[in-house]
Amino acid sequence: MKKLITYLSLVLLITAAVTSCVKQKFDAPPDSTGIDPNLPVNSTIWQLKQKFNAVSGIPVEITDDITISGIVVADDRSGNFYKQIIVQDTSSGIVVLIGRASLYNDFPVGRKIYIKCKGLYLGAYGKFIQLGYKPDISNSLSDIPSTKIVNYIVKASFIPDSIKPKVVSINQLTNVVTNEKLLGTLIQIDEAEFEGSVIGQPYAQDPNIASGTDRMIEDCALTQIIVRNSGYASFKNALLPAGKGPIKAIYSRYNSDAQLLIRDTSDVQMYGSRCSGNLNLVTIKSIRQMFPGSGNFNLGNELKIKGIVISDKSKGNISANNIAIQDATGGIVARFTTSSGLPSLGDEVEINVSGAVLSEYPTTGGGVLQIGGLSTGKFIKTGTGSITPRVATIKQINDSLEAWESTLVSVSGVTLTGGATYSGSKTATDASGTITLYTMSGATFATSTLPTTPVSLVAIVGQFAATKQLSIRSLTDVQ
C-alpha cells in the first residue's frame, strides 16, 4: 500500500507540473494497463466508413456484427475536441461521439480500443464522417450515451506513440476528395508557418464571439490550409507563434474545405526562421529607385522591407486595401489583395515584396508609387513604433514631393479654404505657397467643419496625377 501511494503521488506531481504549462505534453493516463482482450476484428475503419453514403448524407444504422479496432489519436483533454475522440487504424481514422466529458481518463491518446459497431450509426458533420448514436430530426448523430459506453467500446492496452503521423505537404492536403482515406488521421507538415497577419493573435476568439476560429498556416510557396481551433480550448488565449516548423494535427474537413485540428499547442513546434528569414532586407528608398518612371515593374525575388505604418485605416482616409509605410529612408504605399487583417497605425511590419509589382496610381499622368498584388500572408507584425514627422514648409514639400512621397510631414501656420468641411479637395496655404489637402468622402471626419483660423498639420505627402497633395489621418493631425 505504501508503494502504491508513493507511485500515485509521483504521478500527481508530474501531472500538476505538466498541466501548469500551456504547451502541454499528453499525460500518461491513470490506467496504463497492458491487457488486450484480443477481440476478433472483422472490418477496418476505412471499410466501415464506406457504408456511409456521402452524397445523401443520411445517417446509416450499422446492423451487422462489425468490430473495428484502432488507437486513439485525439482526445478531449485540451478542449479542442468535445465529447469525442478520434480513432485511427492502418487504413483510416474516424470521429467517435461519446456522451461524457473527460474522456481522456479512459480513452487518452495512445489507448487501443475495440468498438462493437452494431446498433451505432454512421453520419457526418460538414461531410466529416462520424460514428455515434441515434440521429435527431436534423439527421445529426447523438453521442453514445454514457450508460451505454461499455456496450460498444472496449479498452485495450495503452500504447503511447504507436501511431506515427504521416508526413505530408500542405499542397497534398488541399483536395479532401482525393484524400478521403487520410481524413481522421494524424498528419505532420514539416515546414509551416502561420500567415503573417495573425501572428501574435490568440489561437481562438472568445466563445462568446465565435465557437471556433480559423487560422491559416502556409508554406514558403504561400499554399495555405485552415487550422480550426475551438473557443473552448484551454489554449485559446495562447498566442500564435512567429516562427516556422512542424505541426501535427488531425486531418479533417468542413464540406469542401480541408482543415487541421491540433490536440494541443505542443503539436505546434514553429521555432525556426520564417520563410521571409532568408530574404534580403532592403530600404524603402532602394525600392522606390527601382521604378523606371512609368508602367509596371516586377520586383525581384528574395526582397523584403521593414517600417512603421503611418496611415490609419480606422479613419477611412486611405483606400481600404492600402497602407502607407515609412522607414528611415522614405515611404511607400503597399496595396494588398484584401482589406481585412491589415496592420494598423503604429505597427512595425516586415513585408515580403518578392515578385510584387511597382506602379503608380493613377497609371497615367503621374501618381503615388505603390507596391501592389500583396496578400496578407506577405507581412508580419514585428512590433510597434512611431515616426517623427519632418518639419517643412509647403514650398519645401512641393519641391521635394517625389523624395518625400508617402512620408509624414508637419506644417505650421496653415490656412484651409475651399469649403465648409474637410471632404474633397481643399487648399492649404502657408507663407511659402499652396498645396491640396485631400480627404476621401468616406473618411470618418469628412463632414467635420473646416477650421477658419490658421492651424498646424501633420499629414502624409502624396499626389494624384499632376496634383500634389497632403492627407491627414484624423482630426488629431490638425492642431
DRENBATI-199640 format. One record per residue (C-alpha): residue number from 1; z, y, x. Coordinates in steps of 0.1 Angstrom, whole numbers. Each point is the difference from the previous one (the first is absolute). Layout:
# residues N
ZAVO seq     Z     Y     X
ZAVO NUM     Z     Y     X
...
This chain:
# residues 479
ZAVO seq     Z     Y     X
ZAVO   1     0     0     0
ZAVO   2     9    24    28
ZAVO   3   -34    -7    16
ZAVO   4   -18     7   -33
ZAVO   5    18    33    -4
ZAVO   6    -9    11    35
ZAVO   7   -37    -9    -6
ZAVO   8     0    19   -33
ZAVO   9    16    31    16
ZAVO  10   -27    -1    27
ZAVO  11   -27    -1   -26
ZAVO  12    15    29   -20
ZAVO  13     3    20    32
ZAVO  14   -36    -5    10
ZAVO  15   -12     7   -36
ZAVO  16    19    33    -1
ZAVO  17   -14    11    34
ZAVO  18   -36    -8   -10
ZAVO  19     0    14   -35
ZAVO  20    15    33    12
ZAVO  21   -34     9    15
ZAVO  22   -31     9   -19
ZAVO  23   -22   -21    21
ZAVO  24    16   -33    -9
ZAVO  25    -8   -34    12
ZAVO  26     2   -28   -26
ZAVO  27    35   -14     0
ZAVO  28     5   -38     1
ZAVO  29    10   -10   -35
ZAVO  30    35   -13    -8
ZAVO  31   -15   -34    -8
ZAVO  32   -20   -11    30
ZAVO  33    -2   -36    -9
ZAVO  34   -24   -23    17
ZAVO  35    -3   -24   -30
ZAVO  36   -35    -6   -14
ZAVO  37    -2   -21   -31
ZAVO  38   -36    -8     8
ZAVO  39   -12     2   -35
ZAVO  40   -36   -12    -6
ZAVO  41   -25    29     1
ZAVO  42   -32    -5   -18
ZAVO  43   -16    35     2
ZAVO  44    -5    28    24
ZAVO  45     8    36   -10
ZAVO  46   -37     8     1
ZAVO  47    -9   -29   -23
ZAVO  48    27    11   -24
ZAVO  49   -14    36     0
ZAVO  50   -34   -13   -10
ZAVO  51    13   -10   -34
ZAVO  52     3    37    -9
ZAVO  53   -31    17   -14
ZAVO  54    -1    33    17
ZAVO  55   -29    12   -22
ZAVO  56    19    -4   -33
ZAVO  57    34     9    15
ZAVO  58    17   -21   -26
ZAVO  59    32   -18    12
ZAVO  60    -4   -38     3
ZAVO  61    27   -25    -7
ZAVO  62     4   -28    25
ZAVO  63     1   -32   -20
ZAVO  64    -5   -25    28
ZAVO  65    27   -13    23
ZAVO  66    -9    21    30
ZAVO  67    23     6    29
ZAVO  68    -7    24    28
ZAVO  69    19     8    31
ZAVO  70     1    30    24
ZAVO  71    20    23    21
ZAVO  72    15    33   -13
ZAVO  73   -17    28    19
ZAVO  74    14    29   -20
ZAVO  75    33     4   -20
ZAVO  76    18    28   -18
ZAVO  77    25     9    28
ZAVO  78   -14    35     6
ZAVO  79    -9     7   -36
ZAVO  80   -38     4     7
ZAVO  81    -3   -32   -21
ZAVO  82    20    -3   -32
ZAVO  83    10   -32   -16
ZAVO  84   -28   -18    18
ZAVO  85    -7   -19    31
ZAVO  86   -33    -7    18
ZAVO  87    -6   -37     9
ZAVO  88   -27   -11    24
ZAVO  89   -14   -33    12
ZAVO  90   -30    -7    23
ZAVO  91   -25     7   -28
ZAVO  92    12    33   -16
ZAVO  93    30    18   -14
ZAVO  94    13    10   -34
ZAVO  95    25    23   -17
ZAVO  96    28   -19   -18
ZAVO  97    19    20   -27
ZAVO  98    37    -9    -2
ZAVO  99    24    17   -24
ZAVO 100    29     6    23
ZAVO 101     9    26    26
ZAVO 102    10    -7    37
ZAVO 103   -24   -29     2
ZAVO 104     1     1    38
ZAVO 105    34   -17    -2
ZAVO 106   -17   -32   -11
ZAVO 107   -37     6     8
ZAVO 108    -1    21    32
ZAVO 109   -30     4    22
ZAVO 110    -4   -33    19
ZAVO 111    14   -22   -28
ZAVO 112   -22   -29   -10
ZAVO 113    -1    -7   -37
ZAVO 114   -16   -23   -25
ZAVO 115   -12    13   -33
ZAVO 116    -4   -24   -30
ZAVO 117   -27    19   -19
ZAVO 118    -2   -18   -33
ZAVO 119    11    25   -28
ZAVO 120    -6    30    22
ZAVO 121   -29    24    -4
ZAVO 122   -26    16    23
ZAVO 123    -8    36    -7
ZAVO 124    -8    32    19
ZAVO 125    11    35     5
ZAVO 126   -29    22    11
ZAVO 127   -19   -33     6
ZAVO 128    26   -11    25
ZAVO 129     8   -35   -11
ZAVO 130    37    -8    -9
ZAVO 131    19   -31   -10
ZAVO 132    26     6   -26
ZAVO 133    13    -8   -35
ZAVO 134   -13     6   -35
ZAVO 135   -22    31    -6
ZAVO 136     9    28   -23
ZAVO 137   -23    16   -26
ZAVO 138   -18    20    27
ZAVO 139    -7   -32    20
ZAVO 140    24    10    27
ZAVO 141    20   -29    14
ZAVO 142    37    -1    -4
ZAVO 143    24   -10    28
ZAVO 144    12   -36     3
ZAVO 145    34     3   -18
ZAVO 146    29    -2    24
ZAVO 147    14   -30   -20
ZAVO 148   -32   -19     5
ZAVO 149    -6     7    38
ZAVO 150    14   -34    10
ZAVO 151   -24   -17   -25
ZAVO 152   -30    13    19
ZAVO 153     9    10    36
ZAVO 154    16   -23    25
ZAVO 155    13    13    33
ZAVO 156    -9   -18    32
ZAVO 157     7     7    37
ZAVO 158     2    34    15
ZAVO 159   -27     4    26
ZAVO 160     0    35    14
ZAVO 161   -32    13    15
ZAVO 162   -19   -31   -12
ZAVO 163   -28    22   -15
ZAVO 164   -18    20    26
ZAVO 165   -20    29   -13
ZAVO 166   -38    -2     1
ZAVO 167   -12    28    23
ZAVO 168   -28    19   -17
ZAVO 169   -16    34     2
ZAVO 170     1    26   -28
ZAVO 171   -38    -4    -4
ZAVO 172     5   -37    -8
ZAVO 173    24     8   -28
ZAVO 174   -18    27   -20
ZAVO 175   -19   -25   -22
ZAVO 176    25   -18   -22
ZAVO 177   -26   -22   -17
ZAVO 178   -11   -16    33
ZAVO 179    36    -4    11
ZAVO 180    15   -17   -31
ZAVO 181    16   -28    20
ZAVO 182    17    25    23
ZAVO 183    17    18   -30
ZAVO 184    37    -7    -1
ZAVO 185     2    -9    37
ZAVO 186    16    16    30
ZAVO 187   -25    19    22
ZAVO 188     2    22    31
ZAVO 189   -21    29    11
ZAVO 190     5     6    38
ZAVO 191   -14    35     2
ZAVO 192     9    23   -28
ZAVO 193    15    35    -7
ZAVO 194     9    20   -30
ZAVO 195   -25    27    -8
ZAVO 196    10    33    16
ZAVO 197     7    19   -33
ZAVO 198    29   -22   -10
ZAVO 199    18    -4    33
ZAVO 200    36    10    -2
ZAVO 201     1    -4   -38
ZAVO 202    21   -28   -16
ZAVO 203   -14   -34    -6
ZAVO 204     3     6   -38
ZAVO 205     8    27   -24
ZAVO 206    32     0   -21
ZAVO 207    -4   -24   -29
ZAVO 208     6    28   -24
ZAVO 209   -33    14    12
ZAVO 210   -20   -32     4
ZAVO 211    10   -37    -1
ZAVO 212   -23    -6    30
ZAVO 213   -18    20    27
ZAVO 214   -32    -7    17
ZAVO 215    -1     8    37
ZAVO 216   -32    -5    20
ZAVO 217    -3   -17    34
ZAVO 218   -31     1    21
ZAVO 219   -16   -13    32
ZAVO 220   -17    21    26
ZAVO 221   -33    -2   -19
ZAVO 222    19    16   -30
ZAVO 223    -4   -31   -21
ZAVO 224    29     2   -25
ZAVO 225    22   -23   -22
ZAVO 226    29     8   -23
ZAVO 227    36    -8     8
ZAVO 228    18     0   -33
ZAVO 229    38     7     1
ZAVO 230    25    -2   -28
ZAVO 231    21    31    -9
ZAVO 232    29   -25    -3
ZAVO 233    -4   -14    35
ZAVO 234    30     5    23
ZAVO 235   -23    16    26
ZAVO 236   -17    24   -24
ZAVO 237    16    30    18
ZAVO 238    -9   -12    35
ZAVO 239   -27    22    16
ZAVO 240   -35   -13     7
ZAVO 241    -5    -5    38
ZAVO 242   -24    21    20
ZAVO 243   -12   -27    24
ZAVO 244   -24   -29    -1
ZAVO 245     7   -37     2
ZAVO 246     2   -33   -20
ZAVO 247    10    -2   -37
ZAVO 248     9   -32   -18
ZAVO 249    -3    -1   -38
ZAVO 250    -8   -21   -30
ZAVO 251   -37     4    -9
ZAVO 252    -3     9   -37
ZAVO 253   -23    18   -24
ZAVO 254     1    23   -30
ZAVO 255   -32    -6   -18
ZAVO 256   -27     7    26
ZAVO 257    23    18    24
ZAVO 258    13   -19    30
ZAVO 259    36     6     7
ZAVO 260    27    -9    25
ZAVO 261    36    -6    -9
ZAVO 262    25     2    28
ZAVO 263    33   -18    -2
ZAVO 264    20    25    20
ZAVO 265    -7    27    26
ZAVO 266     5   -27    27
ZAVO 267   -35   -11   -10
ZAVO 268   -13    33    13
ZAVO 269     0     2    38
ZAVO 270   -21    32     6
ZAVO 271    15    12    33
ZAVO 272   -32     4    21
ZAVO 273   -23    29     5
ZAVO 274   -21    10   -30
ZAVO 275   -38    -3     1
ZAVO 276    -1    37     7
ZAVO 277    22    -5    30
ZAVO 278   -31    -8    21
ZAVO 279   -17    32   -11
ZAVO 280    -5    30    23
ZAVO 281    20    30   -12
ZAVO 282   -21    31     2
ZAVO 283     6    36   -10
ZAVO 284   -13    16   -32
ZAVO 285   -18    25    22
ZAVO 286   -20   -27    17
ZAVO 287   -10   -15   -33
ZAVO 288   -12    34   -12
ZAVO 289   -20     4    32
ZAVO 290   -19   -32    -8
ZAVO 291   -16    15   -30
ZAVO 292   -37    11     7
ZAVO 293     1    28   -25
ZAVO 294   -17   -15   -30
ZAVO 295    -6   -33   -19
ZAVO 296    22   -30     3
ZAVO 297    15   -12    33
ZAVO 298    15   -35     4
ZAVO 299    30    -1    22
ZAVO 300     2   -28    25
ZAVO 301    24   -30    -1
ZAVO 302    36    -1    14
ZAVO 303     9    36    -9
ZAVO 304    31    14   -17
ZAVO 305    15    34    -5
ZAVO 306    36    10    -6
ZAVO 307    14    32   -15
ZAVO 308    21    16   -28
ZAVO 309   -12     3   -36
ZAVO 310    -2    38    -7
ZAVO 311   -14    -3   -36
ZAVO 312    21    -6   -31
ZAVO 313   -17   -24   -24
ZAVO 314    29     5   -26
ZAVO 315   -11    36    -7
ZAVO 316   -37    -8    -6
ZAVO 317   -16    26    22
ZAVO 318   -20   -26    20
ZAVO 319   -24   -27   -12
ZAVO 320    19   -30   -12
ZAVO 321   -15   -23    27
ZAVO 322     6    24    29
ZAVO 323    27     9    24
ZAVO 324     0    26    28
ZAVO 325    15   -12    32
ZAVO 326     8    21    31
ZAVO 327    10    -9    36
ZAVO 328     6    23    30
ZAVO 329   -38     4     6
ZAVO 330   -13     6   -35
ZAVO 331    -3   -11   -36
ZAVO 332   -24   -20   -22
ZAVO 333    -4   -12   -36
ZAVO 334     3   -38    -5
ZAVO 335   -17   -13   -31
ZAVO 336    11   -33   -15
ZAVO 337   -18   -23   -25
ZAVO 338    30     2   -24
ZAVO 339    24    27   -10
ZAVO 340    30   -23    -3
ZAVO 341    25    -7    27
ZAVO 342   -10    28    23
ZAVO 343    25    16    24
ZAVO 344    20    31   -10
ZAVO 345     6    34    15
ZAVO 346    20    -4    32
ZAVO 347    -8   -36     6
ZAVO 348   -10    -9    36
ZAVO 349   -29   -24    -3
ZAVO 350   -22   -21    22
ZAVO 351   -35    -5   -13
ZAVO 352   -25   -26    11
ZAVO 353   -33    19     0
ZAVO 354   -21   -27    16
ZAVO 355   -34    -1   -16
ZAVO 356     8    28   -24
ZAVO 357   -25    27    -8
ZAVO 358     2    37    11
ZAVO 359   -17    24   -24
ZAVO 360     3    35   -14
ZAVO 361     8     7   -37
ZAVO 362   -21    14   -15
ZAVO 363   -28   -17    21
ZAVO 364   -23    30    -1
ZAVO 365     8    36    10
ZAVO 366    30   -10    21
ZAVO 367    34   -11   -12
ZAVO 368    33   -16    10
ZAVO 369    -2   -29    24
ZAVO 370    14   -32   -13
ZAVO 371     4   -37    10
ZAVO 372   -12   -20   -29
ZAVO 373     0   -35   -14
ZAVO 374    36    -9     9
ZAVO 375    20   -26   -18
ZAVO 376    38     4    -4
ZAVO 377     3   -30    23
ZAVO 378   -13    23    28
ZAVO 379    32    20     3
ZAVO 380    36    -6     8
ZAVO 381    29    23    -3
ZAVO 382    18     3    33
ZAVO 383    26    26    -9
ZAVO 384     3    36   -12
ZAVO 385    -5    33    16
ZAVO 386   -11    36    -5
ZAVO 387   -27    24    14
ZAVO 388     8    36     8
ZAVO 389   -27    22   -14
ZAVO 390   -21    20    24
ZAVO 391     8    38    -5
ZAVO 392   -33    18    -3
ZAVO 393   -19    28   -17
ZAVO 394   -28    -6   -24
ZAVO 395   -25    13    25
ZAVO 396    12   -26    26
ZAVO 397    -3   -27   -27
ZAVO 398   -35    10    -8
ZAVO 399   -10     1    37
ZAVO 400    16   -33     8
ZAVO 401    -6   -19   -32
ZAVO 402   -19   -30    15
ZAVO 403    28    -6    25
ZAVO 404    28     6   -24
ZAVO 405   -14   -18   -31
ZAVO 406    24   -22   -17
ZAVO 407    30    14    18
ZAVO 408    29    21   -12
ZAVO 409     1    38     5
ZAVO 410    24    27    -9
ZAVO 411   -12    35   -10
ZAVO 412    21    30    -9
ZAVO 413    -6    32   -19
ZAVO 414   -26   -17   -23
ZAVO 415   -11    16   -33
ZAVO 416   -15   -24   -26
ZAVO 417   -26    13   -25
ZAVO 418   -27   -14   -23
ZAVO 419    19   -11   -31
ZAVO 420    33    -5   -17
ZAVO 421     7   -36    11
ZAVO 422    -5   -21    31
ZAVO 423   -27   -22   -16
ZAVO 424   -34     3    17
ZAVO 425   -11    23    28
ZAVO 426    21    30     8
ZAVO 427    -3    26    28
ZAVO 428    26     1    26
ZAVO 429     1    32    21
ZAVO 430    21    11    29
ZAVO 431    -5    29    24
ZAVO 432   -26   -20    20
ZAVO 433   -23   -13   -27
ZAVO 434    -5   -22   -30
ZAVO 435    -3   -37    -8
ZAVO 436    -1   -21   -32
ZAVO 437    32   -16   -13
ZAVO 438   -12   -30   -21
ZAVO 439    21   -19   -25
ZAVO 440   -12   -30   -19
ZAVO 441     3     2   -38
ZAVO 442    20   -32     0
ZAVO 443    27    13    23
ZAVO 444    34     1   -15
ZAVO 445     3    37     7
ZAVO 446   -36    10    -9
ZAVO 447    11    20   -30
ZAVO 448    29    17    17
ZAVO 449    -2    38     2
ZAVO 450   -16    15    32
ZAVO 451    24    23    18
ZAVO 452    -8    37    -1
ZAVO 453    18    10    32
ZAVO 454    -8   -11    36
ZAVO 455    12   -35     9
ZAVO 456     1   -23    30
ZAVO 457   -20   -32    -4
ZAVO 458     2   -35    16
ZAVO 459   -33   -17    -7
ZAVO 460   -25   -27    11
ZAVO 461   -32    14    16
ZAVO 462   -33   -13   -16
ZAVO 463   -35     8   -11
ZAVO 464   -24    -7   -28
ZAVO 465   -36     4    10
ZAVO 466    -1    35    15
ZAVO 467    33    11   -15
ZAVO 468    29     1    23
ZAVO 469    32    -6   -19
ZAVO 470    38    -6     0
ZAVO 471    19   -24   -23
ZAVO 472    37     1    -6
ZAVO 473    19   -33    -7
ZAVO 474    25    14   -25
ZAVO 475    16    33   -10
ZAVO 476    25    -4    27
ZAVO 477   -28     8    24
ZAVO 478     0    35   -14
ZAVO 479    29    23    10
